Amino acid sequence: ESREAVLLSLFLDDFEALVQALEAGLKLCSPGDIAATATLIATEFLARPRLCRLLSILAGVLENNVSEAAVVALKTEMLGLTARVAAALARALPQLPPDDCAWGAAIIGTLVAGLWPTAHPAPVVADVLSRPEFAPLKPTAEHDLERAVLVLLRGLAAA
């Protein structure tokens, strides 16, 4: 259909690879180990910068120049992949209800979508953020994604 359709195809390929890695890695985590789970999730996302870039432009750019049928196909595939992550999370974190695992799996993608562009700004913004007075405004994907996932999962476990 368009350049966006090609990028959506790449996105789904990368998302599938992420899901496979999470399924395999979560099997190796000790059941209930929230910290190890958060580390694994952050590590696997950050190992796929193209996926993170595409996720950050998914709603605002990629879904804007494709047909309704293409969006339905994309969302259907995303539902299935997210359900697989939720099931893997439920096995790894038995203290979380399945509904919370499903919500957590979906919202982690939203965290990545928001964090990635702010942690990887345009060159002029990066120059400004390198100034000491602006340091609090510059997140780092490596530190902040893991911390956000850890806080999210701990919060769900405490709820």
Kinemage of the C-alpha trace (Angstrom):
@kinemage 1
@onewidth
@group {chain A} dominant
@subgroup {mainchain}
@vectorlist {calphas} color= white
{ca glu a 1} P 0.000 0.000 0.000
{ca ser a 2} L 2.605 2.526 1.065
{ca arg a 3} L 5.946 3.112 2.714
{ca glu a 4} L 4.116 2.909 6.042
{ca ala a 5} L 2.776 -0.550 5.168
{ca val a 6} L 6.339 -1.749 4.604
{ca leu a 7} L 7.407 -0.312 7.952
{ca leu a 8} L 4.414 -1.956 9.654
{ca ser a 9} L 5.550 -5.282 8.240
{ca leu a 10} L 9.033 -4.718 9.670
{ca phe a 11} L 7.459 -3.713 12.980
{ca leu a 12} L 5.486 -6.956 13.168
{ca asp a 13} L 8.574 -9.018 12.301
{ca asp a 14} L 10.535 -7.294 15.074
{ca phe a 15} L 7.622 -7.611 17.501
{ca glu a 16} L 7.417 -11.367 16.806
{ca ala a 17} L 11.157 -11.717 17.486
{ca leu a 18} L 10.738 -9.794 20.751
{ca val a 19} L 7.866 -12.018 21.838
{ca gln a 20} L 9.854 -15.181 21.106
{ca ala a 21} L 12.795 -13.845 23.112
{ca leu a 22} L 10.557 -12.862 26.028
{ca glu a 23} L 8.830 -16.239 26.052
{ca ala a 24} L 12.188 -18.031 26.132
{ca gly a 25} L 13.768 -15.687 28.661
{ca leu a 26} L 10.826 -15.603 31.061
{ca lys a 27} L 10.955 -19.398 31.278
{ca leu a 28} L 14.442 -19.020 32.770
{ca cys a 29} L 13.456 -16.474 35.421
{ca ser a 30} L 12.692 -17.725 38.904
{ca pro a 31} L 8.923 -17.696 39.387
{ca gly a 32} L 7.843 -14.477 41.056
{ca asp a 33} L 11.150 -12.643 40.475
{ca ile a 34} L 9.914 -9.206 39.477
{ca ala a 35} L 13.386 -7.648 39.273
{ca ala a 36} L 14.700 -10.315 36.891
{ca thr a 37} L 11.541 -10.034 34.809
{ca ala a 38} L 11.893 -6.247 34.517
{ca thr a 39} L 15.546 -6.579 33.553
{ca leu a 40} L 14.744 -9.154 30.888
{ca ile a 41} L 11.927 -7.095 29.389
{ca ala a 42} L 14.020 -3.928 29.231
{ca thr a 43} L 17.046 -5.778 27.843
{ca glu a 44} L 15.045 -7.475 25.103
{ca phe a 45} L 13.347 -4.248 24.018
{ca leu a 46} L 16.605 -2.294 23.995
{ca ala a 47} L 18.300 -5.024 21.969
{ca arg a 48} L 15.862 -4.079 19.192
{ca pro a 49} L 16.319 -0.362 18.491
{ca arg a 50} L 14.433 -0.575 15.188
{ca leu a 51} L 11.407 -2.007 17.006
{ca cys a 52} L 11.623 0.769 19.593
{ca arg a 53} L 11.861 3.458 16.879
{ca leu a 54} L 8.938 1.972 14.968
{ca leu a 55} L 6.879 1.605 18.147
{ca ser a 56} L 7.506 5.270 18.937
{ca ile a 57} L 6.007 6.355 15.590
{ca leu a 58} L 3.340 3.667 15.281
{ca ala a 59} L 0.278 5.654 16.349
{ca gly a 60} L 1.364 9.081 15.157
{ca val a 61} L 2.837 8.206 11.766
{ca leu a 62} L 2.684 4.603 10.586
{ca glu a 63} L -1.031 4.035 11.087
{ca asn a 64} L -1.967 7.250 9.276
{ca asn a 65} L -1.386 6.261 5.656
{ca val a 66} L -2.765 2.741 5.446
{ca ser a 67} L -6.206 1.324 4.833
{ca glu a 68} L -8.662 0.289 7.489
{ca ala a 69} L -8.082 -3.331 6.480
{ca ala a 70} L -4.344 -2.900 7.073
{ca val a 71} L -4.992 -1.412 10.520
{ca val a 72} L -7.359 -4.255 11.400
{ca ala a 73} L -4.740 -6.806 10.317
{ca leu a 74} L -2.040 -4.981 12.294
{ca lys a 75} L -4.116 -4.709 15.448
{ca thr a 76} L -5.213 -8.344 15.194
{ca glu a 77} L -1.587 -9.456 14.982
{ca met a 78} L -0.636 -7.144 17.847
{ca leu a 79} L -3.418 -8.579 20.012
{ca gly a 80} L -2.122 -12.091 19.484
{ca leu a 81} L 1.480 -11.147 20.184
{ca thr a 82} L 0.560 -9.145 23.277
{ca ala a 83} L -1.520 -12.088 24.542
{ca arg a 84} L 1.551 -14.314 24.219
{ca val a 85} L 3.596 -11.850 26.290
{ca ala a 86} L 0.796 -11.673 28.869
{ca ala a 87} L 0.713 -15.472 29.136
{ca ala a 88} L 4.494 -15.611 29.555
{ca leu a 89} L 4.299 -12.909 32.232
{ca ala a 90} L 1.553 -14.805 34.045
{ca arg a 91} L 3.756 -17.901 34.154
{ca ala a 92} L 6.796 -15.919 35.329
{ca leu a 93} L 4.889 -13.823 37.870
{ca pro a 94} L 2.199 -16.067 39.342
{ca gln a 95} L 1.466 -13.434 41.987
{ca leu a 96} L -0.108 -11.238 39.293
{ca pro a 97} L -3.652 -11.823 38.066
{ca pro a 98} L -3.857 -12.643 34.342
{ca asp a 99} L -5.734 -9.407 33.620
{ca asp a 100} L -2.907 -7.405 35.179
{ca cys a 101} L -0.376 -9.335 33.081
{ca ala a 102} L -2.339 -8.471 29.945
{ca trp a 103} L -2.572 -4.804 30.904
{ca gly a 104} L 1.104 -4.723 31.883
{ca ala a 105} L 2.177 -6.317 28.601
{ca ala a 106} L 0.280 -3.661 26.654
{ca ile a 107} L 1.331 -0.684 28.746
{ca ile a 108} L 5.027 -1.592 28.595
{ca gly a 109} L 4.829 -0.993 24.846
{ca thr a 110} L 3.359 2.419 25.585
{ca leu a 111} L 6.258 3.134 27.952
{ca val a 112} L 8.740 2.220 25.234
{ca ala a 113} L 6.887 4.327 22.659
{ca gly a 114} L 7.147 7.397 24.884
{ca leu a 115} L 10.591 6.837 26.341
{ca trp a 116} L 12.436 5.984 23.121
{ca pro a 117} L 12.146 9.357 21.335
{ca thr a 118} L 12.908 11.346 24.485
{ca ala a 119} L 15.978 9.196 25.199
{ca his a 120} L 17.094 9.531 21.543
{ca pro a 121} L 16.320 13.156 20.649
{ca ala a 122} L 17.187 15.119 17.542
{ca pro a 123} L 20.778 16.417 17.488
{ca val a 124} L 19.902 20.004 18.451
{ca val a 125} L 17.816 18.751 21.389
{ca ala a 126} L 20.620 16.388 22.437
{ca asp a 127} L 23.036 19.329 22.456
{ca val a 128} L 20.714 21.352 24.668
{ca leu a 129} L 20.077 18.417 27.001
{ca ser a 130} L 23.813 17.855 27.391
{ca arg a 131} L 23.964 21.084 29.412
{ca pro a 132} L 24.069 20.425 33.158
{ca glu a 133} L 20.973 22.509 33.900
{ca phe a 134} L 18.877 20.309 31.609
{ca ala a 135} L 20.169 16.934 32.810
{ca pro a 136} L 16.937 16.161 34.724
{ca leu a 137} L 15.025 16.327 31.433
{ca lys a 138} L 17.160 13.690 29.664
{ca pro a 139} L 16.108 10.116 30.343
{ca thr a 140} L 18.312 7.196 29.402
{ca ala a 141} L 16.599 4.218 27.871
{ca glu a 142} L 18.943 1.718 29.534
{ca his a 143} L 18.257 2.934 33.069
{ca asp a 144} L 14.788 4.369 32.846
{ca leu a 145} L 13.020 1.618 30.912
{ca glu a 146} L 14.096 -1.077 33.347
{ca arg a 147} L 13.158 1.126 36.298
{ca ala a 148} L 9.746 1.959 34.822
{ca val a 149} L 8.975 -1.702 34.125
{ca leu a 150} L 10.137 -2.653 37.622
{ca val a 151} L 7.917 -0.006 39.242
{ca leu a 152} L 4.982 -1.034 37.058
{ca leu a 153} L 5.298 -4.733 37.904
{ca arg a 154} L 5.860 -4.066 41.627
{ca gly a 155} L 2.824 -1.810 41.633
{ca leu a 156} L 0.689 -4.497 40.023
{ca ala a 157} L 1.959 -7.046 42.549
{ca ala a 158} L 1.081 -4.736 45.452
{ca ala a 159} L -2.386 -3.876 44.147
